[in-house]
Amino acid sequence: MIKLLDYVCGLNFLKMGDYSFSPIMELSAGISLEYCKKLNSGKCDKAPLFFCFPEKKSASLWTAISILTNYYFEDHINNEIEGIKYNKGDKVKIFNSIGEVEGITKDFIFLKFKDQGGIPINKKLQSQLNKVHCKRSLSKKSTFGKNYRECKNNRNPISKILVPKDPETINQNYLESKVLLIAGRGNVKDINDLLNNVKIYNSPLSEIYPPGKNLIIKPDLKFFIDFFDNDELNLFEDFKNSMNRFFDILDINNAKEDLTKIIEKLDGTDVISEELDEDIRGFFADYESEMPKKIEFLEKKYPGVKESLPKKIRAVIINDISQIYEYPNAIKGFLEKKIPVIFISNRNVKNNTDFNFYDQLFENNPKYFRLNWNKHKIQELERHTNGSNYIDQGLWDQCKRYAQQSIDIDVIEGGELDILSPLLLSHIKDLDDFERLQKAFYTYFYPSLYALKNSMGTSEFIKSSIAKFNSIFDEFKSSIPLNIVKDFEKAISISFNFQNNTKHFEINENVFAQLLPIESDNKLFIPSEAISINLSSSESNKIIFTGYPFSEYSGSYLLNATCVDFVPEIKVLCWKNEASLTYAYLKRRTLAGYFTDNLEELVPLPDKYLLKQKSDFILELDNYLVVNLKKVNEGEEEDLQYLHTFKYKGYGIGNNLKSSFSVKCDIINFENGSFLFLPNSSKILAQTEDINGKLKVSKKAIGELNVGDKIFKYVKDRHAMRDIAKSNKTILSHLEKLEYWKITLEKLYIKCGSSVSKLKLLLDRTKKEYNLDNGNPSKLNIRNWLFDDEFLKPENENLRIILLANNETEIENKLIELDIAYQHVVSFTIGLSSKIKRQIVNQLSSKSIMDIDLEIIISGSPIIVQSRKILSIDKKDMEVDYINTRRILC
């Protein structure tokens, strides 16, 4: 490894003046630069390069910085002075002094100052010249000399980095190379913070590698999709005209104000930038519920971002490996233009669906270049380091923690509960007809079992929880198969009489502790001896798990200690069957972070360091994931996966279809254990990171949300609106008028035996009887009209059918009256939404930590806004009863 490091350092500029990168970053940068050169010269396949680091976020930034530094050096060498011509009589600025070009030779430009001429400027200093207006006054020679000496002693950081031993000052304006860093959604702010916080020569990196100029940071590749599509038509003018026409017919003040700002920006440009794209999409999201058809029309016209590809992009660094499948055409387009594409991934593979991600990717694309920074490679580098303090010290520390890590699973005889616990999980899955019993098991008994197996002893609270489950179990056991009853009764008896655990530990030895998820007046923990939560961190040197953690699937406590924090010493105390589950859980996830190496066309890495086949992965894993048992079965996780999703149970459509209907939903899980079903086409108010890394509150769809974002939920149904508008008699009157169509429809629904199908038949017959061409009384629409309390009014074509079906008179007058009421209420609700959003933003800015609900006062009425932080997102297309959607559930 060291020979390879010396090899790439000899071929590339990998120094940072008085500062340096760790050996892992120097070597990664050197390999990356060799890849860049060979791709540019056509000496290797047009394929991306992949690195797997223990920590990817900072690794992607340091890779970008190191590559950019190398090309800065190339710019400097070639800039003597590429593309810049001077003529006799030109006035120039150098070292904050104004001179005039007096003569030009091959090696010198001679300048004349106010009181002296014939001053030679050699090649090394010509990069300091900048042309200025011909009317500028000349400086004195003494001023030039003084300024030159000061600049020589106070050179800018980039000069000290690129030419540390030379008095030369580099004009950073002439360094034109750029690197595109795709940070991944939700990571832009973190990377910008790192740029601002790390300093070299007393200057933050953000000044030496300016974001947006030389270092272009984007959340994803969507801004470059159309650039590589030659058939894409620029629909900008058509869209701009549509927005202007929409403005002319718009009669909602808040929307008109927002649209005015967008149109002003549209008029001042001929392309749609990322910033403008954020504004336009935010406008669509804010007003789509109030003007669905109009917004839908504009969205279809919207051409999206149209930015040109920046010049002199030397490489694309992507900190999100999933984008290989999301934006294949953009990636292919960069490579076809000989712009290198480098993916940075990490060893944390959390989702079961991603276990074979690397296998499938590289089996289908064996020529992709790749290097997996596994333990063996890092250990080899570590043996040859001098312990310096590196620019990327945080990354190097994590790499060393990973290289030193050992995970010991201590197996202890556990008795019958060790056998019964997984058996009960299997049984409870088969009791779908006993939902109340399943809920009781999930709420009381299962957490109690975990508390017992992960604690030194029992407690009165645990016994009380077991008793609660037992009382509910007694109600059902006569209807349950006898073998299942016997297993439950045995487990209940053993649990209730549990005294001392066979696992022994000292609670003050950095033992992992979590909250016991059972309602209580006091906070209770697992283990029961703990007095506070204790999780792993990137500073932890050791942690003891007293068993496989409760809610590991949602909390990832053991996985984080292993594959995120890389705690050097991890010990897990397990009963025998529990050990099988724990070992299999960790083995699957750690092996998922491995893939074979392929650098054959790029650099000469000796075979002894290469991962060539899966047996190499197993060999390394067996050296640090150790079970003190001669043979251990690899336990299945299926039952635990079922339990992880059990909390969603019972929210689908039951036998009674009279009250609601089902919709396909994705699921947002929150850090406090609650969750929310979000219909596929819906958006929710959220605090997310925009393209510049700034936090912004706006409506977002599921695909725009990330782990760590915050969502805000408040009730805005018809009843809430009436309560808020109670002091506004005009709006209250219009709200009451809007109730007319709803009451009419509900009468028809009851008349049809509370059957949506029969009501649909009635409305279809009415439409046909009156020869109406428009209107769509579909089952989905009827259910929305009946059961969505936030829905204000159907389109007039559908209203006409409803009123005719009820034999109403003066229908056209009623439609006009409803339209007027609707316009007033819509304007009121939009204004209300804007006020609530503003107050949320104001409260967020005044709180450094905000995980509590907010109280907002509107028109004297309090509105409770629920605030939750996203823990995970499950894209499941789950069929959920509509009344259970868009609500925070426990």
N, C-alpha and C positions, 0 to 999 in steps of 0.2 A: 504493500500500500504506500509506503514511504517513497519507494522508487517511482511509482506512478505520480505521486504528489510532486516530486522533484521534476519529473518529466513535463507535467502540464504547467508548472510554474515557470519552467524555462521557455515555454512557448507563448506565454500570455502575461499580460500585466495584471498581477493579482495583489499588488501592494496598496497600502493606504497611508503612505507617508510614515508617520510615527506610530500608526495604528495598524492592526492586522486582523484578519479573520481567523477563526478556529480552523484546524486542519480539515474538518469535515466540510466546511463551507469553501475553503480554498480548493479542495479537490473537486467538489461538486461544481464550482464555478469554472474550474479548468476543464473539466469534462464537457460542461455546457458550451464553453467557448470553442472547443475543438469541434463539437457538433455544429455550432453556428458556422464556422469556417468551411467545414466539409459540405454542409447543405448549400451554402452560398456558391461554392465552386463546383457543385454537381458531383462530388466525390462520395456521396452516400445517398441512401434512399430518402425520398421525401416523406419521412415518417416522423411523428412526434417523439420526444424524449421524456421519460418518466423517472422521477425520483420518489422514493418512499422514505420519509424522515420520521423520527419519533414525534416531532412537532412541526406542523406544516405552515402555520400562519407566518411566523417570523422567518422560517426557511424560505418561503416564497419571496419575501421582501429582500432578504440578504442575497438571494440569487439574482434578483433584479438589480440591486445596487452593485454587486460585484461585476455583473456583465456590463452595466452602464459605465462603470469606472473604466473598464478595459477599452470600451469604445470612445469614451471621453479622451483617453490617452491617444487613441488613433486619430480622433478629430484634431487634437492638438498637433500631432506630428504632421498631418496632412494640411493643416491650416496655415501654411506659410506663404501666402495666405490664399487659400483656394477660392477662386471666384471673385476676389476683391482686387480691383485695379485702381491705381492712383496715377494722376496726371500732374504735371508741373502746374503750380498755382492753386491746387486743391488745399482747402483748409481742413486741418485734422485736429482731433483732441487726443492727447496722450498724457497720462498721469495728471489729469485735471488741468492741463495746460493747453493753450491753443497755439499751433504753429502752422506754417505754410510749406507745402512741398516745393523744395527748391531744385531738386534734381533726383534722378533715379538711376541706379546701376544694378548689376546682377545681384550684388550682396547687400546693398545699402539703399535706404531712402534718406536723402538729406533734407533737413528741416531748417527753416528760417524763423527766428523769433523776433520780437519787437526791436531788440537791441543787438542781435547777433545772428549770423547765418552759418551755414556749413556744418550743422550738427548732425553727425551720422547716426542713423537708427538701424542696427543690424537685424538679421532675420529673426532672432529669438525674441526681439522686442516689437516686431512689426504687428504681432497679434493684438497689441495694445492700442493700435491706431483705430480711430473711428472718424469717418467723415462728418463735418459739421457745415452749417450754412456759411456761404461765402462772405457774409457781412459780419461774421464774428471778429472781434478785436484780438490781435495777437498778444500773447503773454510775454513777459520778459524771460530771458535765458535763466536768470537766477531763480525765478519762480519754478521753471521747469526742473532745474537742478534740485531745488528743495523738495518739490513734490516727488521726484524720482527716488530720492533717498528715503523719504517717508514710506512710499509704496514698497520699496525694496525691503524695509524692515517690518512692514505690516501687510504682508501679502495676503490675499484671500485664501480661504481653506482649500479650494480646488487646486491652487498652485502648489501648496504644501503637500497635497496628496499626489499630484501627478509629477511634479519636479521638486522633490523634497530637498535636494542638495544644490539647487540652482537658484540664483536670485531672480529668475524670470517670473513675471506675473502673467497669469493666463486670463484672457478675457473670456469669461464664461458665456457671453453672448454668442461666441463663435463655436461653442460646443453644441452641435445640432443633433447628435444621436439621441434616440428615444427608445425606451423600453415600455411595452404595454403590460401592465400588471393587472390581471383579472383576479380581484381579491376574493370573489365569492360573495353571494348575497348576505348582507349583514356584517361583513368584515371590513368595509371601507374605513369606518371610523377607527377601528383598532389599529389598522395599518398606518393611518395618518397620525394617530397618537404616538406610535412607535417612531415614526419619522420626526415628530416634533420633540420627543423626549430624549432621543439619543443625540449626543453632541460630539463633534470632532473639531478640534482647534476652537473650542468655545462657540461653535456655530451648530445649530440643529441641522440634521440631515436634510430637512425639508427645504433649507436654503441652498444646499449644495446640489441636491437632486430634486428640483422644484416639481411638486405634483401638478399635473396639467400641462407642463412644458416639456421636461425631459423624461419625467416618470409619470406616465399616464395611467391612472388608477381607475378601473371600472368594476362594477359588481359582477357583470357577466358579459357574454359576447353578443347579446341581442342587438347592440348598436352597430355591429359589423355584418349582420346577416345580408342585408340588401346590397352591400358594397360588392359582393362577389356574384351577384345575380345580374347578368348583363341585360336580361329581358325585363327587369323591373322598371315600370313607368313612374315618373315623378308626378304624383298627383297633388303636389303642394298647392298650386293655384286653384284647382277645383275645390280642395278642402277649405282654403281661405275664403273663397266666395261663399261656400256653404255656411261657414261660421258667421260671415257678415249678414247673410240673409236670415239666419237664425236669430241674430241679435235684433234685427228689425221687428221680428214678430214676438220677441220675448217680453213678457210683462211682469216678471218676478224681479223685484229690485235687487235682492242679494245676488241672484244669478247674473243679472245684467252687469253689476259692478265687477264680479269676478271675470266675466267674459270680456269686458272692456280691456282689462289688463292683458289678457291673452291676445286679443286682436291687435293691440298696440305692438306687442312683441312680434306677431306674425307679419305685420306691415313693415317691420324694420329688418326683415331677413328674407332670404330665399330658400332656406333649409330649416328643418326642424332639429334643433339641438337637443341634447339630453335634458338640459334644464327646462326647456320649453315642453318637452315630452312629459316631464313630471307634472307640470302645471296643467297640461291638457288632459292627461289621464286622471289627475286629481279632480278636475272639473266634471268629467264624465262620472266618476265614482260618487261625487257629492250630490249630483242631481238626477242620477238615473232612476231612483225610486219615485221621484216626483214627476219626471218627464220621460218615462221609459221609451216610448216610440221615437221621440225626437232625438234622444241621446243615442239610441240604437242606430238611427239613420246617420248621425254624425260619426259614430264609431266605424261604420262601414266605409265612410268616405276617408277616414283618417289614414294617411300613408305611413305613419310612424317616423322614427328617427331617420334623418337623412344627413349624415355627416361624412365628410370625405376621410379617407384613410390618411393619417398623419405621415409626413415624409420622414425617411430615415428611421423607420422602426427596425431596430436590430434584433429584437426577440419578443415573443409573447410568453409571459409566465402566467400559468393558470393555477390558482390555489383551490380549485374545485374540480375533482376528477370526473364528476357526473356530467360536466359540460362536454365531455368527449362524445356523449350520446345526444345531448340537447342541441348542440350546434355543430354537427359534422361538416356542413357545407362551409361555414366560416373557417373552421380549422383546416379543411382541405384547401380553401382559398389562400390562406396565409402561406401554407407549405408550397403551393404552386407558384407563389410569388417569391419563393426562397426566403421567406421570413420564418425563422425557427420557432417552433412551438414546444414549450417545456411545461410539463404537468408536475405539480408538487402535491403529493398525498401524504397521509400519515398512517399510523398503525392501529388507529381506533376504528374498528369495524363493528358498529353497534347493531344494525338491523339484520335479522336472519336472512332477509332477501338479498343482502349484499355479500354473503359469505363466499359466493363463487364469482364475485365481480372481477377480480384480477384474473382468475383462471379463464373465464370466458373471454375477457378482453384480449388476453395475449395468446390464447389458443386460436382465436379468430384472426389475430394480427401478429403472427410470430416475428415479423421484421421490425416491430416497434422497438425503439431503443429504450433501455431501462436499467436502473440500478436500485437495488433494495438495500438500504442502509440497515442491515441486520446487526445483531450483537457482535458477531465475529469480526466484521469489518471495523466497527467502532472501537472494539477492544484493541485491535491492532494499531489504530491511529493513536489511541490513548497512551499506549506504551512508549510512544516516541514524541510526546509533547513535553514542553518545558514549563507548563503551568502558567503561561502568560495570561494576562487579562485581555480578552478579545472583544472586538466590537459586538459580536454575536454571542456574548458570554451566556446569556439566558438560554439560547438554543443549545450551546455546547454542554451546559450543565444538565439539561434534559437528556441529551444524548448519552452522557456519562451515567446518569441515573438508570437509564434503560439498559445500558451495557452491564451495569453491576447488579441488576435486579435478580432477586431469587424469590420464588413463590413456593412456600411449603404448605401442603395440606396434611395436617396431623389428624389421623383417623383414630377415633375413640369409640369403644363399644357403647351403643346408645340404647339398647333395650328395645321393647316392643313399639314405642312411639316412632322410632326410626323406620320401622316396617309399615306401621299403620298410616303415617302421615301421607306418603304418596298414594297409598291405597284409597284413603278417603277422598283425595283429589280426583282420582279416577271414578270413584262412585258418584261424587257430586255432579260430575258432568252428565251422568246418565239420568239424573233426576230433573229433567227439564219441565216435567209436569208439576213440580213442587217449587215454584219460583220463590215463595216466601221462605222456604227452608234453605234454598240456595243463598238467598240474601243474608239470612241469619248466619250461615256458615261463613260467608265472605266477611260479614261485619264483626262477628264475635269469636267464633271458634278458631278460624284459621289464624288470625293475628295472635290469639292466645297460644296456639301450638308453637308459633315462631318465638314468642316471648319465652316460653319454657325451654325450647331447645337452644336458645341463644343467651340464656341467663344462667346464673349459678343456682338459682332456686325459684320458687313461686312467690306469689303475693296475693293478698286478699282481693285486689282488683281483678287479677287474672282469674281467680276462682269465681268471682262474681260474673265475669263475662262468659265463662264456661257454663255456669248455671243458667244464664239467659238463653244460651243456645239450646241447652238441654230441655228447657221448658217448651221451646218451640218444636224441638225434635219429637218430644212426647206426643204432640198433636198429630204428627204425620206418620209415626213409625208403624202404625197398624196397616198402612197402605203401601209400605215399602217392602221390597223383597227381604226375606229373613236374613240372608247372608250379609246384606248391607247393614241391617239393623244391628246385628251382632258386632260387626266391625266398629260401628259408631259407638255402641254402648261400651265396648272395651276401651276405645280411645278416650271417651268422656270420663270413664272411671279412673284410668291411669293418669289422665291430665289433672283431674280434680284432686287426686291424692299424691301428685308429684311433690317431692321434697327437695332432693339435691341432684344436680346435674352431674353426669360423669365427666363433663368438660371442666377443667380447672384453669382459672386465669386471675390475674390481678387487675382490677378495674382502672388503676392509675398507670398502666403500661401502654398508654395510647391505644385503647380499645375502641373500635368503631362503635358508635351509638347513634340510634335514630329514634324518632318519635313513635310511640305505639299508636297505631291509627284507630283507637277506640275512644269514643267520646267520654270525657271525664272533666271534673271540675279542676283538676290539676294536670300538668304536663307529665306524662309517663313515658318511659323509654324502653327500648330494647338494646342491650340487656336491662333488666329491671333494676339493677344496682347502679346504673348510670344516673347522673344528675343533670346532664346537658347533652345536646347533640355533639357528636365528634365525627367529622368526616376527614377524608384524606385531602392533602393539598400538595402542590408542587414543592413545598418546603418540608414535607413529612419524610423522615428517614426510615420510619418503621410504623406499621399498623397491624393490629391483630383483629381479625374478624372472628367472632365467637360462633360463627355458623354462616351458612349461605344467607345473605341479607333478605329481609322482608321487602317486597316491592322492588326487587332488583331490576325487573324488566322496565319499570318506568324511571327509577332513580339512578340506575347504573352505578351503584356505589362501589361494588367490587371491580367492575369494568373500568371505572374512572381511575381507581387506585392503580390498576394494572397497566392500562393503555393510554392514560391521559396524564396523570400525575407521575407515573413511573416511580412509585415508592420503591426504594431499593430493597427493603425487606418486608415481605408480606407473609403473614401466617394466617391460615384459616383452620379453625378447630371444627371438625366435622364428625358426625356419626357416620357409620359405614355407607349406608345408602345415600346419605346427604353428600358424602365425599364423591360418590360416583357422579351425582348431578353437578357438583361444583367443578370437578375436574373436566367433565365434558363441556360445560358452559365456557370455561376459560380456554380450553384447548381449541374449540371451534373458532373462537373469536381471535385468539392470538395467531393461529394458523392462517386465518383469513387475511392477515396483514402481510403475508409472504407472497412473493412471486419470483420467478427465475430471472436472472440477469441476462442482458444482451447488450454488450458494448463493442462487439467484435470489429465493427467498421470504424469505431471512433478512437478508442485508446487501448493500449496493451495492458489489460488487467489480468494478472496471473490467475490460472485456473483454481488455485487453492483458495482464493477469496470469493469465487463465484458460487452463487446458488444455481445449480444446474437442474435439479429435480426435486420432487416433493420429499424424498427421503432425507434430503439435506435439511428441510424445514423441521421434520420430526426429530432429527438428531440434535439440532440446536434446542428445540423446545424441551426435550427430555433432560437437558442439562440445567434448566432453570425452573421448570414447572414440575415439582417433585411431590409424589404421594408416598407417605411412609407405610405402604402396604404393598405386598409383593404383586398382587393382581387387583386391578380395580376395573369394574365395568364402567362403560361410558353411558351414564344415565340420560334418559330422554327428557326433553324440555316441553313436550307437547302439552302436558297438563298445566304447567306453569304459564305457558302462552295463553291457554284458555282462561286461566285465572286473571291474567293481566287484562283481558278484554271483558271479564265478567261484569265489571261495573257498568258496561254499556247495555247489559241485558235488561229486557223489560221496557225498552223505549221504542220498540217497533209496534206495528199495528197488531192489535189483539183481535178477538172475535167480533167486536162491535165496530162496524165501519160507519156508524151513524154520526160520529162526532168529529172525525178527522180523516186524513189520508196520508199516505207515505210518500217520502221523497228520498232521493239518494243523497247521502251526506258524507263529508269528510269529518274527521274528529280532531279537535284541538285539545290537548291535555295541558293542564296548568300545574305550576309548581306546588300548589297546596292540595293537589289530589283531585280537584274539580275538573270538569271538562265541558265541552260545548260541541254540539252537532251543527255544522255549517253546511246548508244545502249547496250543491255543486255550483250553482249559478249565483250564489249570494256573496256579498262583501260585508266586512265588519270594520268598525272604527278601530284603528290600531296605531300605535306609535312604532314606526319603523325607521330604518336608516335609508336616506336618499342616496343618490349617486355620488354626492360629495361627502358622505359620512355623517351628515347632520341628521338629528332626530326630527321626525315630522309626523304629525297626527293627521291621518286621512283614512278613507275607506279603502280596504285592501281585500283582494280575493285570496283564496287559500294558497295559490301558487306564488303569491307575493309576500307571504309571511314566512318568518324564520324563527328557529328556536332562540329564545331570549327577547323577542318582541313582546310588547304589552298590548293587550286588547282592552277595550272599554265598552261596557254594555249598560244600557239604561232602557227603561220601559217607555215606549213612545206609541202605545196603542191609543185607540179612540177615547178610552176612559181617562187615560193620563193626559191627553190633549185637552179634554174638557176641564179637567182639574186645573191645569196650568192656565187655561184661557178664561177662568171664572171671572177675572177682573176686566176682561175684554168682551163686552157684551156683543159687539159686532161679530167677532170670531166665534163666540159661543153660539150665536144665532145660526151662523153658517154651518157649524158642526152639527147642530140639531137638525138642520135641513138635510144634511147628508145622510142622516140616519134613515130617511124616508125609504130610499131604495133598499137598504139593508133589511128593514122591517118587512117590506113587501116581499123580498126574496125568501125570508125566513117563514112567512105565512105560506108561500107556495111550497116550500120544503116540507112543512108539517102536513100540508094538504096532500102531498105525495107520499105520506107515510114515513117521513124522514128518510127517504131513499134518494140518493144522488142520481142513481140510474133512472128512476121514474121522473125526477125533476128534469133531467136532460131530455127525456122523451117529450115531456110537456113543452119545453122551450123549443125543441126542434119542430114540433107540430105547429107551434105559434109562428115560427119563422117561415115555414112553408105556407101556412094559411094566409099570411099577409104579403106573400111574394117578396120577402126581404132578401136582398142579395148579400148584405154584409152582416157581421156578427158571428161569433163562434162560441156557443154555449157548450163547450166540451166539458167532460168530467173534471179535468184538471182545473179549468177556469172556474167552474161552479164551486168546487171545493175551496179555491182561493177566495172567492167572493164571500162564501159562507163563514169560513173559519179563520181567515187571516185578519186579526183585529187591527193591523196596521194598514190594511188596504182601504183606500178612501173611496174609490168609485170606478166601476167598469167604464169602458168606452161607450159612447152614446148609442152605437149600433146594438150593443148587448143590453144596455139599459132599456132601449125601446122594446126589445123582445120581452124583457122581464115585466115591464109595465103593461104591455098588451096582454101577456099571459094572465095578468091579474085583473083584466078588463078595466083598466084605468081610463079616465077621460082627460082631455086637455093635455095629452102626453107631450106635445112639442113645447108647451109653456113650462111644464115640469122639467123637461130636459134643459131648457135655458136656465131655469132657476137653480138646478143642480150644478150646471156648468159654472155659474157665477159663484156659488158657494164653494165649489171645488177650487177655483182659482184663488179665492181669498185664503182658504185653509192651506193650500199648497205653499203660498207665499209665507204664511205664518209658520208652517213646519220647517221650511228651509231656513227662515230667520232663526227659529229655535235651535235647529241643528248647528248653525254657525255660532250662535251664542254659547251653546254647550261646548263645542269644540274649542272656542277661544278660552273658555274658563278652564277646560282640561289642560290646555297648553300653559296657561298662567300658573295653575297649581303645580304642574310638573316642573316648571322652571324654578319654583320656590322650594322644591323638595329634592334632596340629594338621593334619598331612597324612597320609592313610592310603590309599595305593594299592598296598600290599603284602599278601601273604597272611598270615593270622593262624594262630598255633598255640595251640590251646586244649586244656587237660588236663582230661579227664573220667574220674573213677575211675582215675586213674593212667595212662590211655591218651591219647596225643596225637591230636588231630584237626586236620587242616589245613583251614582255611576259606579258600577262594579269594575274594578281594575284587576287584571290577572296577567301573570308573566308566563309565556309559553314554554312548556317543558319539552313537548314533542308534538308532532303532527302525524296522524295516521290517515293516509289517503286510502280509504276503504270502500267507497261507494256503498256505504251501509244503508239499508232501507230503514228509515226512522219515521215514526209518527210525527206529522208536521207540527203538532202542538208542542213537541219536545225539542224543536230546533231553535237555534239562535237564543238559547237560554243557558246560563251557567248552572250545571247540574253537579251533584255530588254522588 
